[in-house]
Amino acid sequence: MNIVFGILIFFLVFLFMEFMAWFTHKYIMHGFLWNLHRDHHKKDHDSWFERNDTFFIFYAVVSITFFYLGANTDFWYGWPIGLGIMAYGATYFLVHDIFIHQRFKMFRNANNWYARGVRRAHKIHHKHLGKEKGECFGMLFVPFKYFKK
């Protein structure tokens, strides 16, 4: 029974992370930590790394904390929670950094309706170079208006 609950917790956390990504992006990255996120919208440096890349550290620490709790306490829920956060982070990296921004030259020929919709939505977000007016949405639940044939 714990395995079933663990799988359910994993998927619920994964889906909840979509909300957290949206919330963090809208209210923190485009809010009081804009100074770290700014270089993601307007590249003003020659480095492959961006100050924006530091945001992954926060989620990694949260995930690792849940792994630690799962391994060293009776809180076994820490494992599926930590794995859900980690899986979302890996998915986000794959979709956002690799597929959309092509930080590694992979998936360049993906051209199905979902790929076009995600790219279109992200491009609209990035047309605003400033802190304000950047429409924010998640990575998986992109509004349907961006999925055109």
N, C-alpha and C positions, 0 to 999 in steps of 0.2 A: 504494500500500500504506500510506503514511503517513496518508492520509485515513481508511482503515478503522481503523487503530490509534487515530487521533485520536478518532474517533466512539466507539470502544469505551472508551477512557480517559475521555471525557466522561461516558458513562453510568455507568461504574464509580465515578467520583468523585461523581457526583450521588447514587448509591445509598449510597456510603460516608458522605456528609454526613448522611444520615438517622441513622446510628449516631453520628456526631459531635454532632449536635444532641441526641440522647438523652443521651449521655455528658456533654456540657457542661451540659445542663440539670440532670441528676441530681447530678453531683459537683462542679460549679463554681457554677452559679447557685443551687442549693439547698445549696451547701457554703460555701467560703470567700468567695465574692462575693455572698452572700445580701443584703448591704446594698445592692447595685445592683439586685437582682431583686425585692426585697420589694415595691416599689411596684407591681409588676405583679399581685401577688396581693391587696394591700390598698392601694387608691388613697387616699393621704393628702395629696393635693395637687390643685390646680385646673388645672394645666397639661395641655395635650394631650400633651406629651412626658413620658416617664417616664425615670427613671434607667436602667431596664432597656433602653432603646433604645440605650445605649452599646455593648451586646454586638455589634451589627451592625458596628461599627467594626473589631473584631478580625478578623472573617471578611472584611470588605472589604480590609483590609490584606494578609491572606494571599492573597486572590485577585489583588490588584494586583501583589503580589510575583511571583506566577507569570506574570502577563502580562509584567512587566518581564523576567523570565528568558527567556520565550519570544521576546521581541522583541530582546533584546540579547546573547544567548548562543546556543550551539548546542543548548541544551535546548529543543527545539521542543515537548516535552511540556508545557511551561508553559502554552501556549495552551489545550489541552483541559482541563487541570487547573483553570486559572483560570476558564474558562467553566463548568465543572461546578460549582464552588463558587458562582459568581455566579448560575447558573441555579437552584441549590437555594435560595439566599438570596432570589431573586425569588419563587420558588414558596412559600417559607415566609412571606414577607411577604404574599403574596396570600391564602394559606389562613389563617394565624394572625391577622394584624393586620387584614386587610380582611374576610375571610369570617367568622371566629369572633368577633373582638372588635369588629367593625363600626367601626373607626376612620375608615373612609370608608363611607358608606351605600350599599354595593353588595352584590349577591348575597343580599339579605334573603329572597328567596322560594325559594331553593334548598332543596328538601325531598326529595331522593332518599335512598336507603338509605345511601349513603356520606356525604352531608352530615350526616344525622342522627347517624350513628355517630361522626363526627369531633367534632361539637358535644357529644354525650353524653360522650365520653371526656374532652374538654377541661373540661367542666363538673365532672366528677368530680375531675379534678386540681385545679381551683380551689376546690373546697369546703373544702380545707384552706388556711387563711390563713397558717399558719406555715411555718417552714423544714422541719419534719419531716413525714413521712407523706404527702407529695405524690407520688402515683403518677406516674411519668415514663414516657413513651413517645414515639415519633417522631410525625411529622406524616402520613406516608404509610402506614406500617405500624402502624396502630392495631390492638390486639387485637380479634379477631372477636367477643368477648363484648359489645362495644358496638354491634354491628350487629344490631339487632332489627327486626323488621317492625312 
